[in-house]
């Protein structure tokens, strides 16, 4: 493990890092080569698309055991001392690093872990996610999977980044807001909108003011913890993008009630290994097994999404709670 220097432009630096790692590190090269053979199919819904990708390289992540016992029994694969000797990284700020993900979903896929081993938790780290979004916003989106709904390392704080144009939801966002959005809070400096598109329930925050986003998020998480009757971090996934021309963040918070759907635990003939995390629920569902890829249809996707998200009634009740604070 070695840290490499930054050229002055974060995007240029991590593109160079990716090029070097896929050239010098065999496991990484094989991972990105495998993307050339993934199968993809697409389903149309009302105002948006959901893609399904068969990506065998994601088996480890999709099937990761994230119970306390399993986590205690394995070495943390994001700690600096446990990284492969061939893996290099870029230091970010004082306490994060940028690594190439050797088991990619995106053609350019990065993991952004804390240097310190600490639990996956967003309440005290959203400001860093916003900084990453801004510094990488020319080309990438940054996302966060909660410790109970998608993070394969819930014991080590980390984000991920990938190409913005890979995620269908960012192209569809404005139409979906017009079709399904309800403005919850707004003033001249921000808007907070709730969206229920029939499959997903999520909150969007748009603002050019980072501090305003942090205040709104603190309000959101306080209210959502109370609503879900949870002292710990409730289940949600976050995607964040930054428009470099408008100098504006768009933060999407997906409201979950379940980590994995019943299909995941079904009998072998009916089982589908799809474990929805941020990328899946924003429009690209990843399944590592070809038999699952072949089985999945529009009805199954609808069942899975509706099972892992809160209900429409719950969203409306939460919106009212948020408005009343």
Secondary structure by P-SEA (a helix, b strand, c coil): cbbbbbcccaaaaaaaaaaaaaaccaaaaaaaaacccbbbbbbbcccbbbbbbbcccccccccccccaaaaaacccccccccccccbbbbbccccbbbbccccccccbbbbbbbcccccccccccaaaaaaaaaaacccccccccccccccccccccbbbbccccccccccaaaaaaacccccccccccbbbbbbbcccccbbbbbcccaaaaaaaaaaaaaaaaaaacccccccbbbbbbbcccccbbbbbbbbbcccccccccccccccccccccccccccbbbbccaaaaaaccaaaaaaaaaaacccaaaaaaaaaaaaac
